Amino acid sequence: MSNPLGLTRRGFLAAAVSTVPVVTGASIAQAATAPTGSDTVKASSFGYNPTDSTDALQAALDSSASTVIIDKVDGGWYTRPLFVRRSNVRIVFEPDVMVRAVPGVFTGDWDCLLRVEGQSNVRISGYGATLSMNKPEYTTGEWRMALRLASVQDVTVEGLILRDSGGDGVDMGRVSRGAYSSNVVLRDLVVADNRRNGMSPGNVDGLLIEGCGFFASSGTAPQVGIDFEPDYFDDRVCNITMRDCVFEDNFIGGWLASLQNQTPESEPISILVERVMVGRQVGGGPTVQVNGVADGVRGDVEFRDCLIHVYPRSAAIGLVGKSSTGVHVTFNRTVVWDWGNTYYALEPITAKGWAQAAAYGGVTFTDSVVVTDQTCPLFRAYDRDFGGLADVQGNITVVNPNPVTADYGGSPSNINLSLRQAQPGFGARVSVQCDRGSLPGGQTAHLTFTRTGGDLATPLAVAYNVAGSARERYDYGGLGRVAVIPPGQRQTTVDVRTFACWQDSDPRTRSLVVGVDSGYGYEAEPTPAVVAIHG
């Protein structure tokens, strides 16, 4: 399968940093005084220093202007830690702007490139712009984040590339007890090559993560694309939707919820993961994992219309120390591709006990599919002297040339999981079409994926690729690279948000080409859908 950005990992990472912004003019001399009373200001009007422009950048952020533009300058911006210290502000990073951490100065454990704490009504937009740190410098600690959002309200961050931090690409915590974030939107971000996680939401009630890509987290545990990890029992992980996102090349796994600090007194967990590709990770742990849920912790986690594509040294789904009575997990029309996984004999789905739970489990599979050639059990429970597996429900179609078995441990209870075996084969042909061949930037295109033939009783996960002169997360919004056709249906539709040109130098017409990737259970029609984005 192709890389979610159409590049190898090395190619993607190089592309994200190789272009140094070319400026609109000569370097700007240090300004003696800052402009005042303007509704919009440019950072360069506060001065510029080619080795350290922190004072100018911070002065722009601290100004009274309702819109702050971080504009292009020769050589890009180098800075020490920056802070958004006021509410009701829009911050715009111009296309091709590069903001880099000054080498050698982020010595404090909690030094972050950009920090927003306790503010409201803040919008940060940066389509085509990059915020980059110096990951090789940070050999200790795990907290030097590219972006920290803590106890904020009504905040949107969109279009940025966030990379090479000493901790998380995006961290969401709190500034004081009970002060959680609310109504936060993270859209069309590329979060790449950060030392800890791509993102760690720890305390938020009301979060949309849309069209984002999480790549190549590595350096210090847990090293995953995203980790929902509340630090305290009164932190919130509530009313969260993740949609049309991609995970790939993270060192341990793609998607993780670490909920060991929640108690029955905590606000109920609520996470919906929709139309997401959890692609091949480097390996070492389950690709999708829920950990540490004690008895009575309330809430739900649901994966809907997702694809989990397993690397040859990973399991697909892991429930580790997850009480059967706490935080129910549902996989609804979710498909696993676990083929050619010969590095180890790894069960696609595993569940393990924990001392804090009388019994472990609590999971439902609804119209899900696992495509695998493993000879070991599809589902294996590891009791480890802690209770037994309980409350496993639903149905999975297992495509496997080998006999399908399950090991539910020593003392299972309330197990009602139907495993329907199917033999490998293409069965269906899949095509993709767009509702129109061209449209003005700013409108929405509708891609329709259609299957002909095949087994209508099961969902069909279709992987797709994008090409053309249009750039993802610049000319159009981020795409999840998977379309799941529901059981009983022949078609499904994926919406594509398109954008008008961000700058005068952009081509007036850009092409988006969407093709069906190779996959399991179908053959791809070779004709792609082609869309011209104008203006």
C-alpha positions in Angstrom: 0.0 0.0 0.0 1.2 3.5 -0.7 2.3 5.9 1.9 -0.6 8.2 3.1 1.2 11.2 1.5 2.3 9.4 -1.6 5.9 9.3 -0.5 8.2 6.9 1.4 8.7 7.9 5.0 12.1 9.4 4.2 10.6 11.2 1.2 7.7 12.6 3.3 10.0 13.8 6.1 12.4 15.4 3.7 9.6 17.1 1.8 8.3 18.6 5.0 11.5 20.4 5.8 13.6 20.8 2.7 12.1 24.1 1.4 13.5 27.1 3.1 11.0 30.0 2.7 12.0 32.5 0.1 11.2 35.9 1.1 9.4 38.6 -0.3 12.2 41.0 0.1 15.5 41.7 1.9 15.9 41.0 5.6 14.1 43.6 7.7 16.0 45.8 10.2 15.1 45.7 13.8 12.3 48.1 14.5 12.7 50.5 17.3 9.0 50.6 18.3 6.1 48.3 17.6 3.1 49.6 15.7 0.0 50.1 17.8 -3.7 50.5 17.1 -3.8 48.3 14.0 -6.3 45.6 13.5 -3.8 43.5 11.6 0.0 43.4 12.1 2.8 41.5 10.5 5.6 40.0 12.6 8.2 41.4 10.4 7.1 45.0 11.3 8.4 44.3 14.8 11.9 43.5 13.5 13.8 40.5 12.3 17.0 38.8 13.4 18.2 35.9 11.3 19.5 33.9 14.3 16.9 34.7 16.9 13.7 36.7 16.2 11.9 35.8 19.5 11.4 39.4 20.5 9.7 40.4 17.3 7.5 37.3 17.1 6.4 37.6 20.8 5.8 41.3 20.4 3.5 40.6 17.5 1.6 37.9 19.5 1.3 40.3 22.4 0.1 43.2 20.3 -3.5 44.5 20.5 -4.2 43.5 16.9 -7.0 41.1 16.3 -5.0 39.4 13.5 -1.3 38.6 13.7 0.4 37.5 10.5 3.7 35.5 10.7 4.9 36.5 7.3 7.7 35.1 5.1 11.2 36.4 5.6 14.5 35.4 4.1 15.9 32.3 5.9 12.8 31.7 8.0 12.2 32.6 11.7 14.3 31.2 14.5 12.8 31.5 18.0 13.0 30.6 21.7 9.7 29.5 23.3 6.7 31.5 22.2 3.4 32.2 24.1 -0.1 33.2 23.1 -1.0 35.2 26.2 -4.3 36.7 25.1 -7.8 35.7 23.9 -9.8 36.8 20.9 -6.9 36.7 18.4 -6.3 35.1 15.0 -2.8 34.1 14.1 -2.0 33.3 10.5 1.3 31.7 9.3 1.7 32.5 5.7 2.3 29.6 3.2 5.9 28.3 3.1 6.8 30.0 6.4 9.2 28.1 8.5 9.4 28.7 12.3 12.4 26.9 13.8 13.5 26.4 17.4 16.8 28.2 18.1 19.4 25.4 18.5 20.6 24.8 22.1 18.2 27.0 24.0 15.3 24.7 24.7 17.0 23.4 27.8 14.0 23.4 30.2 12.0 20.2 30.4 8.8 22.2 29.7 10.1 24.6 27.0 7.6 24.4 24.1 7.8 26.0 20.7 4.3 27.5 21.0 2.2 27.5 24.1 -1.5 28.5 24.5 -2.8 28.3 28.1 -6.0 29.5 29.6 -7.1 31.6 26.6 -10.3 31.5 24.5 -11.4 32.4 21.0 -8.0 31.8 19.4 -7.6 30.6 15.8 -4.2 29.5 14.5 -4.1 28.9 10.7 -1.0 27.9 8.8 -1.7 26.0 5.6 1.7 25.3 4.0 3.7 26.5 7.1 5.9 24.5 9.4 6.8 24.7 13.1 10.0 22.7 13.6 12.2 21.9 16.6 15.6 20.1 16.9 14.8 16.6 18.0 18.4 15.2 18.0 19.2 17.7 20.8 16.5 16.4 23.2 18.0 13.2 24.7 16.3 13.5 28.1 12.7 14.3 29.2 9.5 14.0 27.1 7.8 17.4 27.5 9.4 19.8 24.9 6.3 20.0 22.7 5.8 21.7 19.4 2.4 22.9 20.4 0.8 22.9 23.9 -2.8 23.7 24.4 -3.9 23.8 28.1 -7.2 24.8 29.6 -8.3 26.6 26.4 -11.8 27.3 25.1 -13.0 27.8 21.5 -9.6 27.2 19.9 -9.0 26.1 16.3 -5.6 25.1 14.9 -5.4 24.2 11.2 -3.0 23.5 8.4 0.3 23.4 10.2 3.1 20.9 10.0 4.4 20.2 13.5 7.6 18.2 13.7 10.8 17.2 15.4 9.8 18.1 19.0 11.4 16.7 22.1 8.0 15.4 23.3 4.6 15.5 21.7 3.7 17.3 18.5 0.5 18.4 20.2 -0.1 18.2 24.0 -3.4 19.0 25.7 -3.2 19.3 29.5 -4.3 21.7 32.1 -3.0 24.8 34.0 -4.9 24.0 37.2 -7.2 21.4 38.7 -10.6 21.4 37.0 -9.5 23.7 34.2 -10.2 21.5 31.1 -10.2 22.6 27.5 -13.4 22.8 25.5 -14.6 23.3 22.0 -11.2 22.7 20.3 -10.8 21.9 16.6 -7.5 20.5 15.1 -7.8 20.2 11.4 -5.5 19.3 8.5 -2.3 19.1 10.6 0.7 17.0 9.7 2.4 15.8 12.9 5.7 14.1 12.2 8.8 12.7 13.7 8.2 13.8 17.3 10.2 12.2 20.1 7.2 11.0 22.2 3.7 10.9 20.6 2.2 12.7 17.7 -0.5 14.0 20.0 -1.5 13.5 23.6 -5.0 14.7 24.5 -5.2 14.6 28.3 -7.8 17.0 29.5 -10.5 18.1 27.0 -14.3 18.1 26.8 -15.3 18.8 23.2 -12.6 18.0 20.6 -12.7 17.5 16.8 -9.6 16.1 15.1 -10.2 16.1 11.4 -8.0 15.4 8.3 -4.8 15.1 10.3 -1.8 12.8 9.7 0.3 11.4 12.5 3.7 9.9 11.4 7.0 8.6 12.6 6.8 9.2 16.4 9.9 7.7 18.0 12.4 8.3 20.8 10.8 7.8 24.2 7.7 5.8 25.3 5.0 5.4 24.3 6.0 6.4 20.7 2.5 6.3 19.1 0.6 8.4 16.8 -2.0 9.5 19.4 -2.4 8.7 23.1 -5.4 9.7 25.0 -3.8 10.0 28.5 -5.5 11.9 31.3 -3.1 12.4 34.2 -5.6 12.8 37.0 -9.0 11.3 37.9 -10.7 14.7 37.3 -9.2 15.2 33.8 -11.6 14.8 31.0 -11.5 12.8 27.8 -15.0 13.6 26.6 -17.0 14.3 23.5 -14.1 13.6 21.1 -14.5 12.9 17.4 -11.5 11.9 15.2 -12.4 11.7 11.5 -10.5 11.2 8.2 -7.1 10.9 9.8 -4.1 8.7 9.0 -1.5 7.0 11.2 1.7 5.5 9.8 5.4 4.7 10.7 5.1 5.3 14.4 7.6 3.2 16.4 5.3 1.3 18.7 1.7 1.7 17.5 -0.8 4.0 15.9 -3.7 4.7 18.3 -3.6 4.3 22.1 -5.9 5.2 25.1 -4.1 5.0 28.5 -6.9 5.4 31.0 -5.3 4.1 34.2 -5.7 7.4 36.0 -9.5 7.5 35.6 -11.9 6.3 38.4 -15.6 5.7 38.6 -15.9 9.4 39.7 -14.3 10.6 36.5 -16.5 12.1 33.7 -17.5 9.4 31.2 -15.0 8.8 28.4 -16.4 9.5 25.0 -14.3 9.0 21.9 -15.6 8.3 18.3 -13.0 7.3 15.7 -14.5 7.5 12.2 -13.2 6.7 8.7 -9.6 6.5 9.9 -6.7 4.6 8.5 -4.4 3.2 11.2 -1.8 2.1 8.8 1.4 0.1 9.2 3.4 1.1 12.2 7.0 0.1 12.8 5.7 -2.5 15.3 6.3 -3.7 18.8 2.8 -3.4 20.1 -0.9 -3.6 19.1 -1.7 -1.1 16.3 -4.8 0.0 18.3 -4.7 -0.4 22.0 -6.9 0.5 25.1 -5.0 0.2 28.4 -5.6 0.4 32.1 -9.4 0.7 32.7 -10.4 0.0 36.3 -13.8 -1.5 37.3 -16.6 1.0 37.0 -14.9 3.7 34.9 -17.7 4.9 32.7 -17.7 5.7 29.0 -17.4 4.4 25.4 -14.8 4.3 22.7 -16.1 3.5 19.2 -14.2 2.8 16.0 -16.5 3.2 13.0 -15.7 2.5 9.3 -12.0 2.3 10.0 -9.1 0.2 8.6 -6.4 -1.2 10.7 -3.5 -2.3 8.5 -1.0 -4.4 10.5 2.8 -4.4 10.1 4.5 -7.8 10.1 5.6 -7.5 13.8 2.4 -6.1 15.3 -1.0 -7.3 16.6 -4.1 -5.4 15.4 -6.1 -4.8 18.6 -5.0 -5.0 22.2 -7.0 -4.6 25.4 -4.5 -4.5 28.2 -5.9 -4.3 31.7 -9.3 -3.1 30.5 -12.0 -4.0 32.9 -15.0 -5.7 31.5 -17.2 -3.3 33.4 -15.4 -0.1 32.4 -15.3 2.0 29.2 -16.9 -0.3 26.6 -15.1 -0.5 23.3 -16.9 -1.1 20.0 -15.5 -1.8 16.6 -18.3 -1.1 14.2 -17.8 -1.9 10.5 -14.1 -1.9 11.2 -11.7 -4.0 9.0 -8.3 -5.5 9.9 -5.7 -6.4 7.2 -3.2 -8.7 8.9 -1.8 -10.6 5.9 1.8 -11.9 5.5 2.5 -11.2 9.2 5.3 -13.8 9.4 7.7 -12.0 11.6 6.0 -13.5 14.7 3.0 -15.6 15.3 0.8 -12.9 16.7 -2.9 -13.1 17.4 -4.7 -10.3 15.7 -6.8 -9.5 18.8 -5.5 -9.9 22.4 -6.8 -9.2 25.9 -4.9 -9.3 29.1 -5.9 -9.1 32.8 -5.0 -6.5 35.4 -5.0 -6.5 39.2 -7.4 -3.5 39.3 -10.2 -5.4 37.5 -12.2 -8.4 38.7 -12.6 -9.4 35.0 -11.3 -8.0 31.8 -12.7 -7.4 28.4 -15.8 -5.4 27.6 -15.7 -5.2 23.8 -18.2 -5.5 20.9 -17.5 -6.2 17.3 -20.3 -5.2 15.0 -20.1 -6.2 11.3 -16.3 -6.3 11.5 -13.8 -8.2 9.3 -10.4 -9.6 9.9 -8.3 -10.6 6.9 -5.4 -12.7 8.1 -3.3 -15.7 7.4 -2.2 -16.3 11.0 -2.4 -19.9 12.2 -2.6 -18.9 15.9 -6.0 -18.0 17.4 -7.8 -15.0 16.1 -8.6 -13.8 19.6 -6.5 -14.8 22.6 -7.0 -14.0 26.3 -4.1 -13.9 28.7 -5.4 -14.2 32.3 -2.1 -13.6 34.1 -3.8 -14.6 37.4 -6.3 -11.7 37.2 -9.9 -12.6 36.8 -11.1 -13.9 33.5 -12.3 -12.6 30.1 -15.8 -11.3 30.1 -18.4 -9.4 28.0 -17.2 -10.0 24.5 -20.0 -9.7 22.0 -20.8 -9.3 18.3 -19.7 -10.8 15.0 -16.5 -10.9 12.9 -16.1 -12.3 9.4 -12.6 -13.9 9.4 -11.0 -14.3 6.0 -8.3 -16.9 6.5 -7.2 -20.0 4.6 -6.4 -21.6 7.9 -8.8 -22.9 10.5 -10.2 -20.1 12.7 -10.0 -20.5 16.4 -10.3 -18.4 19.6 -8.7 -18.9 23.1 -10.8 -17.1 25.7 -8.6 -18.0 28.6 -9.2 -20.1 31.7 -12.5 -18.7 33.1 -14.4 -16.8 30.4 -18.0 -15.5 31.0 -20.6 -13.8 28.9 -18.8 -14.5 25.6 -21.1 -14.2 22.6 -18.8 -13.6 19.7 -19.7 -15.1 16.4 -16.8 -15.9 14.1 -17.8 -16.5 10.5 -15.0 -17.9 8.3 -14.6 -16.9 4.6 -12.0 -17.9 2.2 -9.6 -15.4 0.6 -10.4 -14.1 -2.9 -11.1 -10.9 -4.7 -14.9 -11.3 -5.2 -15.6 -7.6 -5.9 -14.3 -5.0 -8.3 -14.2 -1.4 -6.9 -14.3 1.9 -8.8 -14.2 5.5 -7.8 -16.0 8.5 -9.4 -16.4 12.1 -8.5 -19.8 13.9 -8.7 -18.2 16.6 -10.9 -15.0 17.0 -12.9 -14.2 20.6 -11.7 -15.3 23.0 -9.0 -14.2 26.3 -7.5 -11.9 26.1 -4.5 -13.9 26.3 -1.3 -16.6 23.9 -2.4 -16.9 20.2 -1.5 -16.3 17.3 -3.9 -18.0 14.0 -3.4 -16.1 10.8 -4.1 -18.3 7.6 -4.6 -16.7 4.2 -4.2 -18.7 1.4 -5.8 -18.3 -2.4 -5.5 -19.5 -4.8 -8.2 -19.9 -8.4 -7.1 -18.5 -9.8 -3.9 -20.0 -10.7 -0.6 -22.7 -8.1 0.3 -23.1 -9.6 3.7 -19.9 -7.9 5.0 -18.4 -4.4 4.9 -15.6 -3.9 2.4 -12.7 -1.6 3.3 -11.3 0.2 0.2 -7.9 1.8 0.4 -7.3 4.7 -2.0 -4.4 7.0 -3.0 -4.2 10.6 -4.1 -2.0 12.2 -6.7 -2.1 15.2 -9.1 -0.8 18.7 -8.8 -3.1 19.6 -5.9 -1.5 19.3 -2.5 -3.2 17.6 0.4 -3.8 19.8 3.4 -3.2 22.8 1.3 -5.4 22.7 -1.8 -7.8 20.2 -0.2 -8.4 18.9 3.3 -6.7 15.8 4.8 -8.2 12.4 3.7 -8.3 9.2 5.7 -7.3 7.0 2.8 -10.1 4.5 3.5 -13.7 4.1 2.4 -15.8 1.4 4.1 -18.8 0.2 2.1 -21.4 -1.0 4.6 -22.9 -4.5 4.5 -25.8 -4.7 2.2 -24.7 -1.7 0.2 -22.8 -1.2 -3.0 -21.5 2.3 -2.5 -20.2 4.8 0.0 -19.3 8.4 -0.4 -16.3 10.4 0.9 -16.4 14.2 1.0 -13.4 16.3 0.0 -13.1 19.8 1.3 -11.3 22.0 -1.3 -9.6 25.4 -0.7 -9.2 28.5 -2.8 -5.6 29.6 -3.6 -3.8 30.8 -0.5 -1.4 33.1 -2.4 -1.1 34.8 -5.7 1.8 32.5 -6.9 -0.4 29.4 -6.5 -1.6 27.8 -9.8 -5.1 28.8 -10.6 -6.0 25.3 -11.5 -4.8 22.2 -9.5 -5.7 18.6 -10.2 -6.7 16.0 -7.7 -6.5 12.4 -8.9 -8.0 9.7 -6.6 -7.3 6.0 -7.4 -8.3 2.8 -5.7 -5.3 1.1 -4.1 -4.7 -2.6 -4.0 -6.3 -4.3 -1.0 -8.0 -7.5 0.2 -11.3 -8.8 -1.0 -11.5 -6.7 -4.2 -9.8 -5.8 -7.4 -9.3 -2.1 -8.3 -10.6 -0.6 -11.4 -7.7 1.2 -13.0 -9.5 4.4 -14.0 -9.1 7.1 -11.3 -11.4 10.0 -10.4 -10.0 13.3 -11.6 -11.1 16.7 -10.2 -9.9 20.1 -11.3 -9.9 22.7 -8.5 -10.1 26.3 -9.8 -9.2 29.6 -8.2 
